[in-house]
Amino acid sequence: MSFEAGDENEADYFDEGVDFDAAEMDEPLNEEAGAGDDEDHFGDNEVVHSSADGNIPMNMDTSGKANSERITTPYMTKYEKARILGTRALQISMNAPVLVPTEGEMDPLAIAQKELLAKKIPLLVRRYLPDGTFEDWSVSELIITD
């Protein structure tokens, strides 16, 4: 159907230019594996990687073996603390269960700080070593200094 400029039916015709296929509209939005699970597992196996720039080093894969004997310090670094608090605050802001009484507190970062002081954050810190191995430390195992 085409209209010429000044045609009397021009006002009745509106084309957004977007063309949807009916089959695309019927597809489910969430197709992830296990999307229908009834249980929530917030942070059960979540690992926060500890390295200089916050990323996994390029020459190391995540399938490296863990050290059986820990050789790194038991103290949480300020970089690990910042990463842990940021990760946990993001989880809390996305309605993850809070593990300490909030007492009316609404700020996710403040709640994450309370959880850290109570050592209730369900995250692991993975520290990579130069030989390709790594150490996993639970947040509850690390010593926090201010």
Residue pairs with C-beta under 8 A, 6 or more apart in sequence:
1 13
3 9
3 10
3 13
4 10
40 97
42 91
42 96
42 97
42 122
43 88
43 91
43 96
43 121
43 122
43 123
44 122
45 124
46 87
46 122
46 123
46 124
47 123
47 124
47 125
47 126
47 136
48 80
48 83
48 84
48 87
48 123
48 124
48 125
48 126
49 55
49 56
49 126
49 128
50 77
50 79
50 80
50 83
50 125
50 126
50 127
50 128
51 57
51 128
54 79
54 83
56 62
56 128
57 128
59 132
60 128
60 132
60 134
64 128
64 132
64 133
64 134
65 133
66 133
66 134
66 135
66 136
67 129
67 133
67 134
67 135
70 135
70 137
71 129
71 135
72 127
72 129
72 135
72 137
74 137
74 141
74 142
74 143
75 142
75 143
75 145
76 84
76 125
76 139
76 142
76 143
76 144
76 145
80 125
80 142
81 116
81 144
84 112
84 116
84 121
84 123
84 125
84 139
85 109
85 112
85 113
85 116
87 123
88 112
88 115
88 116
88 121
88 123
89 108
89 109
89 111
89 112
90 108
92 98
92 108
92 111
92 112
93 108
98 111
98 115
99 115
99 118
99 120
99 121
99 122
100 111
100 114
100 115
100 118
100 120
102 111
102 114
105 111
105 114
112 121
115 121
116 139
116 144
117 144
119 139
119 140
119 144
120 140
121 139
121 140
122 139
123 138
123 139
124 136
124 137
124 138
124 139
125 136
125 137
125 138
125 139
125 142
126 134
126 135
126 136
126 137
127 134
127 135
127 136
127 137
128 134
129 135
